[in-house]
Amino acid sequence: MSAENSSARAESSTGFAVICVLGPPGAGKGTLAAHLANKYSFSHFSVGDSLREWLRDENNQNTPLAAAIQGKLDNQGFLDSAELNPFIRTAVTAAIDDCKNGLLIDGYPRCFEQMQSLDTWPFEDDLPRQRRQAPDVVLAIRVSKFNAQARYVSRARDARDSDEKFEKRFVEYEAETTPVEEAYRERGSVVEVDANGTKAENVEELERQLFESAIWKSLLLRASERVNHTP
């Protein structure tokens, strides 16, 4: 990339919004994130889907990273930030190049180590932001365990997505991700969304909560200002 293009990308990234979507497995995070991405011109990045797509590439399959990713997807645990950040950087860069208002990261951060890395905005060297600490907003998707499990099993991506795997994932979510949500809540960056209804009802509830959210309105204002000042 030329120095001119690199400089233009850095300038475009300064008001770039980062929104994290958290919730238990089967909460409907992807559905709601996709809706917001389409309505507000954000890029939607699903960490799980991206890792699965990366694994399908034959050039990646016999690497140590592939083994680590497959192990986390099949069992429990999370990639650390050193392993995951290159994927996030690529998603941010693509969103900026596509002139999006920001990036919706679906299913991240899931543990304190990932959260601490995101806090520092580890891409500051070439993708600086006015608000270095990220995310700007966290959408915490609330759903009962019963509904979450029913959705998880019905949407199973492969034979490994079973009731047993859901139980492991749900326990992991409660132990590792719930404290992350609480930490963001204490910062005042969380918008709570009840997603126990139908798809249409959940989208309506999401929009209602965002309409009432001062932090969401502030984010959209900054996004608008960024677009107006981007050369």
N, C-alpha and C positions, 0 to 999 in steps of 0.2 A: 504494500500500500504506500502511496506517495505521502510525503510530509504534509502536503496540502489537504489530502483526504483525511489523514489522521487528525489534523487540527480541526477540520470541519466536524468530524464525528465527536471530538472532545467537546466542542462548543455546543453541539446538539444534545449532549448528554447532561448538561448542567441542571436542567429542570426536569429531568426524566423521573417519572414516578415509579415506585416499587410497591406493589401490593402483594401481601402473602395471604394465602387461603389455607386455613387449618381446620381440622376436624377429624373425627374417627374414620376408619375405613368404612366405605359405604355411605358416607354422609351426603354425597352428591356434590362434592367440591368441584369436580370437573364440569358438571352441567352448569352450575352457577357462574363459574369463572368464564366459561365459553360465552355465556349470555352477556356478561359485562364487557368482555373483550370486543364483541361485535358491536355493542351499543356505544361504547366510549372510546373506541379506537385504541385499545390496548392489545398487546401481544399476550397470548395465553401459553404458558410453559408448564406442562405437567412433568414433574421430575420423574415419576414412575414410568410414564409412557415414553419419555425421552430415553431413559436408560434401557428400556426393553427394545426400542428401535435401534439403539446403538449396538446392542447385543446381536441383533439379527444380521448385522454386517459381518460377513465372513472374515474380513480383515481384522476384526476386533476380537473374535471369539476365543482365540488361544492365548490371550494376553493375561497377565496377572490381574489387571483391573477388571477384565471380564469375569474372572473367577470370583473376585471380591463382590462385584455387583450381583452375580447370579446367586451367590451365597446369601446376600442380604435379602434378595427378592424371594428366595425359597424358604428362608428361615426367619431370623429376626436380626435386629441391629440396623445400624445406619452407616452409610459412607461418611468418612470424615470430610472436613471442608477442603483439604488438599486434593482429595479425589473428586469431589463434587463441584468445586468452584469453576473448573474449566468448562463444565456444561452450562453453568449459570452465566459465565462470561459470554459464551457463544450466543446464548439466548438474548442477553442484553444488547450485544452488538447487532444481532439480526433485527431486533425491534427498533433500534435507533436507525439502522439503514432503511427500514421500511417506513420510517417517519411516524412511528406509533407514539402515543402519549406516554406510554410506560409499559411495564411488564407485570402481569399477574402470574405469580409463582404458586402453582398448585401443589400442596403437600410439602412445604418447606418454609422455615426450618423445623425439623422434627425433634431436635434435641438441643441441649444448651451449647454444645461445641459448635454446631452449625450456626446457632443464634449469635454467639460471640463473634464468629467470623463475619457474619453479615453486618453486625454492629459497626465494624470498622470500614465498611464498604471496600472490600479487598481489590476492587478494580479501579481504584482512584488514579492509578498511574496513567491510564489512557482513556478512562470513562468517568471523569469526575462528575460529582453532583453538588448542587448548592447545599442540600441537606445530606451531609455525608453519612450520618447514621441512617440505616435502613432497617425495616421497611417504613414507608410513610403511613400505611394503614394495614391492619390485620383484620381479615374477615374470619371470625370464629363461627363455624357452622355447627349448629346444635341439632342433634338427632338422637332418638332413643336407641339403646343397644338393639332392641328387637327390630326396629325399622332398618337400622344400619346393616344388621346381619342378613336380613331378607334381601336387601339391595345388593350386598356384596356377593352373595351366592348366585343370585339371578343374573348378574352381569359378568360372571366368572370369565376371565380372559383365557384361562387354560385349566386343565384338570387339577392343577395344584391349588386353585382357589376354592377351598372347601370350608365347611363349618369349623373344622379344627384349625385351619390356618387363620380364619377370621378371629377366633378366640385368642390366638397368639398375638395377632396384630392389635387387637383391641386392648389387651393387657399392656402391650408395649406403648400404645398411644397414651393410656392413662398414666403410666409410669414416667414416660419421657417427654411427651408433647404437651400434656396438660400443664405442667409447670412452666413451659415456654409461653403458653397462652396467658397464664397468670402473670408472668413477668411483663408481657406486653400490655396486659390490662392495667397493671400498676402504672405504666407509662402514659396511659390514656389514649392508646392508639388502636384499640379494639372496637370493631363493630360486630355485635352479636346478631346472628341470623338463625331463626328457628326454621329447620328444614324437614319437619315431620309430615308435611302434606304432600300433595301431588306435585309434579314438576311445575305446573302453572301456578299453583298456590305458593310454592317455594320462591319462584321468581318474583311474584307479587310481594311477598314478605321481604325479600331482599331489597327490592326497590323502595319499599316503605321505610325500611331501616336506614338506607342510604340517604333518602330524602330528608330524614330527621337528623342526620349526622353532620356536625360541624366540621369534623376532620375530613370527611369525604368531600364536602363542598369546598374546603380549602385546597384539597388535592386537585380537584377539577379546575379551580381558579388558576393554580400554578401551571397546570398543563396547558390551559388556554394562553397564559402569558408566554409560556415557552414557545408555543406554535407561532404566536404573533411576532416573537423576536428572533426566531430561527431564520438565518439567511437563506 
